[in-house]
Amino acid sequence: MADRSRRRRLRRTLLAALVTFSVAVPVSGAARPAAVPAPAPTVLGPLRDASAAALEERYGVSRADIRAAGRAASGHGDLKRAASLRAMAARGRQFLSFDGRDGGRSVEVVGELSGARRVAVLVPGAGVGLDAYGRLRRGAVALQRELGQGGAVVAWLGYRSPATVGPASVTDGRAAEAAPGLRQLVDRLGAALPGARITLLCHSYGSVICARAASGTPADAIVLYGSPGTGAEDVAALRTGARVWAGRGRGDWIARVPHVRVRVPFVGAVGFGTDPVAERFGAEVFDAGGGGHSDYLLPRSRSLTNLARIASGRAQLEAGRD
């Protein structure tokens, strides 16, 4: 009886620590409410043709949809959203799809996808939305420059990302909703670009989504960085043939997240379990440098260099201190 009581107290303590952490960490850029209206986007068929002409047609349709959403945001009086959408609709931007409703969904290509030999799919974490989209875009541009010719980056904002601070960021409900869309995108990229190396780069809460989408994926590698856990106990539980990597910057506050997974009545599982950089998880750990939680894709950082080398399939990674 005493042992059972101690276990219950431990579970309550761990849960309290996790929930307290989720609402107390001082971070900025949390996603705004999904209250800005937007028209329904043009219905596009699934990506089957990655020729330059077919892609340019999709990009043009999505650009028109972004502009329509921008006009709706402006009419609603949300000047911040309207400004963000104007930037997204600029000439030269390449969106495979866009939907401005319910907080917004988008899939942007940086680089030339047609004929790409290396494709990195960026899966962002909490606090990323249309209003904070510039951060994701800057990371995608920096990564594509590292990949160089023959490399393309797909910035996948295919879900309503939870606020960085809030209960949705410590449960896997949003990840469960998002994973089928991510899995479908990777399947389509694999079919449209036979022979291309595809890597999933999964940041923070995005690693929870990638874990759910991992089983049977045609991706060659899955990289979990700045991860709070994935909901899986170890790599074997992901049931994937992809090579799994994990990394965490030495200045990343995510290291202080309690790596527990607790069942809560009427809520489900809270927390994401095993730390992906822990030896028992079984991932290949790479040096992510000394940066913080939002620094992994900063130009000239060790983390960016190593993420690009993993996405390129290079065996030699950088090691040492930034």
Secondary structure, DSSP 8 states (H G I E B T S, - for coil): -HHHHHHHHHHHHHHHHHHHHHHHS--------S-S--------------SHHHHHHHHHHHHHHHHHHHHHHHHHT-HHHHHHHHHHTSTT-EEEEEE-STT-EEEEEES--TT-SEEEEEE--TT-SGGGHHHHHHHHHHHHHHH-TTEEEEEEE-S----SSSGGGGBSHHHHHHHHHHHHHHHHHHHHSTT-EEEEEEETTHHHHHHHH-TT---SEEEEES-S--S-SSGGGG---SEEEEE--TT-GGGGS----EEETTTEEES--S-TTSGGG--EE---TT--TT-TT-TT-HHHHHHHHHHHT-S----S--
